[in-house]
């Protein structure tokens, strides 16, 4: 039997890199479509991965690159550096373009990354996630949708964003401190997608992927500080001050936080149907995996303290 050939959008991103590693033992061939091929250097060393520079928003370019593939995996835009995307309709437009290109070249199978609470109107991020999901469900293709809570791991966009902020000041003012999350470890999310990509019984299903423990945001940020060995205070902000913080943060280069982030946090990222259990996966606990995620940073801190101690 010929090996399956998958096209991956977003393969150079955080979840994408872990998924490609997880697929190493499947015998598949993978084409990673990226707007910047140079970002794919780390994954290009994998013998079964071929990285191609292409404009994923250009239908003709997509059709050219998708021809001959068995399925497409769309991971584009799962998270940005602030840990929450501030989506406009660009994501919806991309999904529509991808579906049209798949139809044109005869691809019938699509795996779509989404988010818990997709479709909620609290923020553009959640609203457009729901719109993209609707396009996939109504596409006539064989689809699977993944809805993770916040996804964490080494050099992620959530834990490491707060880690950077914690290093800036003795006290971190925190908006929406009581927002709830059930964080999912990136390795578990990658395994969930792998089982659906390589197995059967996942077509037409939505999998909510969330961890076994629920935390308020303030708890998670304090755990990050403690695990990293940072003696920092975390100051919960009332709603009005949190909103003001979001407005100011939008003016900072890199936009570490935004009003849309603030609105997304009004809806708890806690699921109601255990997708990991449906797939036979036991998700790992945040408290156990956080030291692993912060391993490189913690080692650097120990070395720095040792150097200072030795003079």
N, C-alpha and C positions, 0 to 999 in steps of 0.2 A: 504494500500500500504506500502511495506517495505521501510524503509528510505534508501536513497542513501548512498553509501559508497565510499569515495574519498581517494585516496592516494596522499600525498603532499610531494614533494621533496623541501627542502629549507624552511620548515615550521617554523624552529627556527630562521630564519632571520628577518630582519626589516619588509619587506612587508608581509612575512609569518605570523608573529604574529598578525598583523592587520587584515589579511584576516580570520584567524581562529576565531578571535573575531567577525568579521562581519557575519560569518556563524552560529553564536550561535543560532539564532532563526529559522533556516531552518529545524531542526530535522534530520540533516544528521549525519553520523558517519565518522570520519576522522582518518586515520593512517598517522602519520608523520614519514617519513623515514629520519634518520639522522645518520651521521658517529659518532656522539658523543651524546648519549642519555642524558647525563648530561646537555647539553645545552638546553634541552627541559623542564627543571623543571618548568619554569614559565607557559608554555602552558599545561603541563600535569595535572594541576589542573582543566582544563576544562573537564567536564564529558563526552563529546562526542569525546574527542581527546585521541588517544593512540599513544605514541611515541615509536618507535622501533629503536634500533641501528643496522645499516646495512651498508655495503659498497655499495654505490649507483653506483659505477663503476663496480661492479661484477654482471654479467648478471644472474647467477644462484641464487645469493642472492636476486636480484630484483624480479625474477620470483616467488620465495618462498613468498615474502612479498606482491606482487601485486595480487596474486590469490584471486578471490572473490570480487574485487573492480569494481565499475562501471566506474570510470574515474580517470585520473591522472592529477595532477597540478604540473608543473615543474617551480619552482621559483629559482632554484639553480643559484647562482652567479650573481644576478642582480646587486649588488654593493659591492665593498669592502670598507675598511676604508677610502680610498682616494677619494671616491665618484665616481670613474671610475674604472672599472675592467681592468686588463691587461691580457686579455684572450690569452691563447694558444689554441691548438686544444683539450685540455682536455675537454672543454665544448662541442665541436662537438662530441667527442667520447662518452661522457655521454649521449647526446641526441640520438645517434645511438643505444647505449646499452639499453636505456629506451624504445625506439620504438620496438626493437627486443623482449624485455621482455614482453611488452604489447601485442604484436601479439601472443606470445607463450601462454599466459594465457587468451586470448580472450577479452582484453580491447580494445575498439574501439575509445574511446574519450580521447583527450589530450588537455590540456590548457598549452600554452608555453609562458613564459615570455621572452621578447626580449628587444629591445631598439630602440628609434628613430634613423634613419639613418643606420639601420642594413643592412649590405652588402656593405657599403662604404669601399673603400680600403685604406682610410687614415690611419687606425690603425688596429692592430690585434684584438682589442676589437670589432670594428664595423664589420670587415671582418668575424670573426668567428661567430658573432651573425647572420649574413646573411647566413652562411653555415648551422648553426643549424636550422634556419627557413626553408631553402630549404629541409632539411631532413624531417621536420615535414610536410611540404606541399606535399611532394612526398611519404609519408608513407602509403597512402591508409586509414589512420585513419580519424575520424571526428575531425578536429582541430580548435582551435581558438588561435590567436597570439596577444599578447599585447606589444605595443611599447611605453613605457613611455619616457617622457623627464626626467630630473633629478627629483627624488622623495625625498621629504623632510618631516620631522616630528620629534617628540621627539626622541632624540638619534639616528638620522639617520647617514648616512655615508658622507653627503655633508655639511650641515650646521654646524654640530658639529666638523667636521674635520677643517673647517676654523675657528671655534670658538677657538679650541685648538691652532691653529697657531697664531691667533690674540693675545692670551694671552702671547706668548713667547717674543714679542718684541714691542716697540713703533711704529714700521713701518713694514708692511708686503709687501715684494716685490711680485708682482703677475704676473705670466706668462699668456699669452693669455687673457689679460684683456677684450678684446672686443668680446670674444666668447659669443654667444647668447643662452639663455635658456628660456623655458616657463615652469617653475617649477610646478610640480603637487603634491598636498597634498596627503600623504599616505592613509588617510581615503577615499579619492575620488577614488584612484586607487583600493583599496580593494573593494569598492562598485561596481566598474565596473566589476571586476572579478567575484564577487558574482552574479551579474545579469546574466552573461553569464553561470556560473556554474549551476545556479538553474533555468534559463529560457530557452527560445527557440529563434531561429533565429540568433544565433551567429556562427553557424558552417560554416567553410570555410571563415571566415572574419579576417581581421587584424584591430585592433583598436589602433589608435594613441592617446595616453593619455597625454595631456599637458594642462597647466593652461591657464587662460585668459589673462595673461600679459607676455610680453617679456622683459627680462632684459639682459644687458651685465654682464659678470661675475664680473667686478669691481663694478657695482652698487649693486649686490647682497651681495658681501663681505662687502661693506660699510653699507648696511642695517643690516647685521648680527651684525656688531660692534656697530652700534647705538642702536639697539634693546636690545643688551646685556649690554648696558651701559659702553662700553669700548671706551675710547678715544684713538683711534689708527689711524695712517695714513696708507693708502693703496697706494703703489707705482706701477703703471703700468709699466711693463718691455717691452722693444722692443723685437722683435722676437729672436735675437741672444742671448740676456741675459736670456730670458725665457727658451731657449733650454739648456743653460748652467745650469740654476737652476734645470732643470729636470734631467740632468746627475748627478749633485751633490746629489740631493734628493734620487736617486736610491741607494746611498751608506749609507743612514741613516736607522737605524733599523726601520722596519715597512713600509719603502718605501712610505712616504707621497705623493710623486708625481713621475712620471716616464716619459720617452720619449714617451711611448705609450699613456699616459694621454695627453701629449702635442699635439700629433698628432690627438687624438680624438677631442680635442677642436678646431681643424681647421674647423670642420663641425658643424654648428649651430644646437643645439638640439631644433628646433622649427618645429612643425608639419604643415601639409597642409590639413589634414582631421580630423575633430573634433570627435574623438571617444566618448568622454563624451556626446556630443550632440546626437549622434546616440543611446546612451544607456539611454537618458533621465536624465542625471546627470548634474547639474550645478556646475562646479569645483570652489573651493574656491580660493581666491586671496592670493598671497604670503605675501603681506603687512599685511593682516588681520590675517593670520595663523602663521606667524613667531613668534609673541609674545607667542602664545600658545605652539609652538614647544620649545621655549626657556624658558618656564615658570619656570621650576625647577631651571635652572641656574640663572635666574633673581631674584628669591626669595632668593637664597643663597647669591647673591651679596648684596641684600638689608640688609639681616641679618648681613653680614660681616661689611658693612658700619655702621650699627647701633652699633655693638660691638665696633668698633674703635672710634665712636663718644662718647660713654659712658665711654671710657677709660678702 
